Amino acid sequence: MASQAPTGEAIDRLIITPRPLSDYRDMFLLTDADLTAGPILDCPGGASPFGAQVRARAGSVVSVDRAYRLSRDELAERVRRDTALTETWTAANRESFNWAYLGSPVALRRLFEVAADLFLIDYAPDGERYVAASLPTLPFPDGAFRLTLSSHLLFCYPEYFTYEGHLTGIVELMRVTSGELRIFPLVDTTGRPYPRMDELCAALAERGILTETAIAACSYLAGGDSLLRCRWKEPR
Ligand SMILES: C[S@@+](CC[C@H](N)C(=O)[O-])C[C@H]1O[C@@H](n2cnc3c(N)ncnc32)[C@H](O)[C@@H]1O
């Protein structure tokens, strides 16, 4: 049986990106009130400065990523390498991306460099603001977060996450969420919609989780502008 979540070598091939608060607002339709209404979980946080930027606005965020197992220097090197790779990769696959939003490969690299630096200034593997953990197992009590955000992992890498991995990952993200879970995007890295979405949403409904899609205020990949919103049928 295939593993339920990426492990070992496979995970090392996933890039670690630093999307900033402005992108999170657009991906997840976040309002100013959302940022300060209660504890937020960002999983995977990657090199995003989202937590640092929300804390600068008096909000509370815990960022979780399996890459936080790396030493600070190792993580900094990976993030800088992956930021450079992003420019090369998007330039080589221009037709796949939404340049009306992203600008150009150079503009994207500039944005990511600033965002990654903001992250690295704030980052410390303290087990409080930044927690090293891997889906589908999170080290938090039930309902610990009012809002959970998950960007560019689930649905993006169907070659690494099986269907069961998606189901157990979302159920675990919901276990620690009292309010709402938002996931973006719903396409893989080639822009292909997740093929088993209807089946997945039906399986979530059987577990008391309601789902609906919404149109985000951005897309990176052409056509990839939907997010998934998940709530408990019986509020917790
Ligand atoms: C493309 S980055 C997205 C980071 C950030 N959310 C953003 O949008 O810029 C994907 C991240 O998922 C992390 N990751 C991969 N598998 C994971 C797992 N099973 N649990 C938690 N994080 C994981 C990787 O380390 C990587 O940092």
The ligand as an SDF file (V2000), in Angstrom:
LIG
                    3D

 27 29  0  0  0  0  0  0  0  0999 V2000
    4.9930   24.6480   -1.5830 C   0  0  0  0  0  0  0  0  0  0  0  0
    5.3040   24.7790    0.1530 S   0  0  0  0  0  0  0  0  0  0  0  0
    3.9400   25.8080    0.7080 C   0  0  0  0  0  0  0  0  0  0  0  0
    4.3460   26.7290    1.8620 C   0  0  0  0  0  0  0  0  0  0  0  0
    3.4110   27.9220    2.1240 C   0  0  0  0  0  0  0  0  0  0  0  0
    2.1090   27.4750    2.5750 N   0  0  0  0  0  0  0  0  0  0  0  0
    3.2560   28.7710    0.8850 C   0  0  0  0  0  0  0  0  0  0  0  0
    2.1760   28.7720    0.2780 O   0  0  0  0  0  0  0  0  0  0  0  0
    4.2130   29.4380    0.4910 O   0  0  0  0  0  0  0  0  0  0  0  0
    4.8600   23.1460    0.6750 C   0  0  0  0  0  0  0  0  0  0  0  0
    5.3900   22.8110    2.0620 C   0  0  0  0  0  0  0  0  0  0  0  0
    4.7940   21.5870    2.5250 O   0  0  0  0  0  0  0  0  0  0  0  0
    5.6950   21.0020    3.4400 C   0  0  0  0  0  0  0  0  0  0  0  0
    5.2460   19.6200    3.6610 N   0  0  0  0  0  0  0  0  0  0  0  0
    5.3610   18.5820    2.8200 C   0  0  0  0  0  0  0  0  0  0  0  0
    4.7840   17.4940    3.3360 N   0  0  0  0  0  0  0  0  0  0  0  0
    4.2780   17.8370    4.5470 C   0  0  0  0  0  0  0  0  0  0  0  0
    3.5550   17.1470    5.5580 C   0  0  0  0  0  0  0  0  0  0  0  0
    3.2200   15.8650    5.4090 N   0  0  0  0  0  0  0  0  0  0  0  0
    3.1950   17.8380    6.6760 N   0  0  0  0  0  0  0  0  0  0  0  0
    3.5270   19.1360    6.8220 C   0  0  0  0  0  0  0  0  0  0  0  0
    4.2210   19.8450    5.9000 N   0  0  0  0  0  0  0  0  0  0  0  0
    4.5900   19.2030    4.7650 C   0  0  0  0  0  0  0  0  0  0  0  0
    7.0430   21.1720    2.7460 C   0  0  0  0  0  0  0  0  0  0  0  0
    8.1140   21.0660    3.6560 O   0  0  0  0  0  0  0  0  0  0  0  0
    6.8940   22.6020    2.1580 C   0  0  0  0  0  0  0  0  0  0  0  0
    7.4430   23.5700    3.0170 O   0  0  0  0  0  0  0  0  0  0  0  0
  1  2  1  0
  2  3  1  0
  2 10  1  0
  3  4  1  0
  4  5  1  0
  5  6  1  0
  5  7  1  0
  7  8  2  0
  7  9  1  0
 10 11  1  0
 11 12  1  0
 11 26  1  0
 12 13  1  0
 13 14  1  0
 13 24  1  0
 14 15  1  0
 14 23  1  0
 15 16  2  0
 16 17  1  0
 17 18  1  0
 17 23  2  0
 18 19  1  0
 18 20  2  0
 20 21  1  0
 21 22  2  0
 22 23  1  0
 24 25  1  0
 24 26  1  0
 26 27  1  0
M  CHG  2   2   1   9  -1
M  END
$$$$
